[in-house]
Amino acid sequence: MFILGWIFFGAFIGWLSTLVMGKQSGGCLVNIALGLVGALAGGFLFKTLNGDFDYNQHGFIVSTLVAVIGAIIVLAIWNAVTGHRPLR
């Protein structure tokens, strides 16, 4: 059940990041993968910058914001590597 929650969270974060970036969706699996990698990257980034950041200590809103920031960074790197351009 825990893994299923992460999959849904990854899909949600991937969808939000594609909306913010203005990129056409790459599909459900790409959104899940980019969302999960982005959540991990965002958590790592904020843990490195802050030192004591932990998803369990913060609420859903802060955790979602951190994950979206990480997913946007991952999506920007993905677009640069694959040559996709955002719509905006």
KEKOLSE-233886 format. One record per residue (C-alpha): residue number from 1; x, z, y. Coordinates in steps of 0.25 Angstrom, whole numbers, plus 5000, padded with zeros to 4 digits. Example, Ala and Ser with C-alpha at 12.3 -4.5 7.8 and 13.67 -1.06 7.14 Angstrom:
> 1, 5049, 5031, 4982 .
> 2, 5055, 5029, 4996 .
***
This chain:
> 1, 5000, 5000, 5000 .
> 2, 5012, 5003, 5009 .
> 3, 5017, 4989, 5007 .
> 4, 5004, 4983, 5010 .
> 5, 5003, 4990, 5023 .
> 6, 5017, 4985, 5027 .
> 7, 5012, 4971, 5024 .
> 8, 5000, 4972, 5033 .
> 9, 5008, 4978, 5044 .
> 10, 5018, 4967, 5043 .
> 11, 5007, 4956, 5043 .
> 12, 5001, 4963, 5056 .
> 13, 5015, 4964, 5063 .
> 14, 5018, 4950, 5059 .
> 15, 5005, 4945, 5065 .
> 16, 5007, 4953, 5078 .
> 17, 5021, 4948, 5080 .
> 18, 5017, 4934, 5078 .
> 19, 5006, 4936, 5088 .
> 20, 5016, 4942, 5098 .
> 21, 5026, 4931, 5096 .
> 22, 5016, 4920, 5097 .
> 23, 5020, 4914, 5084 .
> 24, 5011, 4907, 5074 .
> 25, 5010, 4916, 5062 .
> 26, 5019, 4912, 5050 .
> 27, 5009, 4917, 5040 .
> 28, 5005, 4931, 5034 .
> 29, 5018, 4932, 5026 .
> 30, 5027, 4929, 5037 .
> 31, 5019, 4939, 5046 .
> 32, 5020, 4950, 5036 .
> 33, 5035, 4947, 5034 .
> 34, 5038, 4947, 5049 .
> 35, 5030, 4959, 5052 .
> 36, 5036, 4967, 5041 .
> 37, 5050, 4963, 5045 .
> 38, 5047, 4965, 5060 .
> 39, 5041, 4979, 5057 .
> 40, 5054, 4982, 5050 .
> 41, 5063, 4976, 5061 .
> 42, 5055, 4983, 5072 .
> 43, 5056, 4996, 5065 .
> 44, 5071, 4994, 5063 .
> 45, 5073, 4990, 5078 .
> 46, 5065, 5002, 5083 .
> 47, 5072, 5012, 5073 .
> 48, 5085, 5006, 5078 .
> 49, 5082, 5007, 5093 .
> 50, 5074, 5021, 5092 .
> 51, 5081, 5027, 5080 .
> 52, 5069, 5035, 5075 .
> 53, 5058, 5024, 5075 .
> 54, 5049, 5025, 5062 .
> 55, 5036, 5018, 5059 .
> 56, 5030, 5030, 5053 .
> 57, 5032, 5039, 5065 .
> 58, 5025, 5029, 5075 .
> 59, 5011, 5024, 5075 .
> 60, 5005, 5011, 5071 .
> 61, 5006, 5005, 5085 .
> 62, 5021, 5008, 5087 .
> 63, 5025, 5004, 5073 .
> 64, 5017, 4991, 5075 .
> 65, 5024, 4988, 5088 .
> 66, 5037, 4990, 5082 .
> 67, 5034, 4981, 5071 .
> 68, 5029, 4970, 5080 .
> 69, 5041, 4971, 5088 .
> 70, 5050, 4969, 5076 .
> 71, 5041, 4958, 5071 .
> 72, 5042, 4951, 5084 .
> 73, 5057, 4951, 5083 .
> 74, 5057, 4947, 5068 .
> 75, 5047, 4936, 5072 .
> 76, 5056, 4931, 5083 .
> 77, 5068, 4930, 5074 .
> 78, 5059, 4923, 5064 .
> 79, 5055, 4913, 5074 .
> 80, 5069, 4911, 5078 .
> 81, 5074, 4909, 5064 .
> 82, 5063, 4900, 5060 .
> 83, 5062, 4892, 5073 .
> 84, 5047, 4895, 5075 .
> 85, 5043, 4897, 5090 .
> 86, 5033, 4906, 5095 .
> 87, 5020, 4900, 5101 .
> 88, 5022, 4907, 5115 .
***
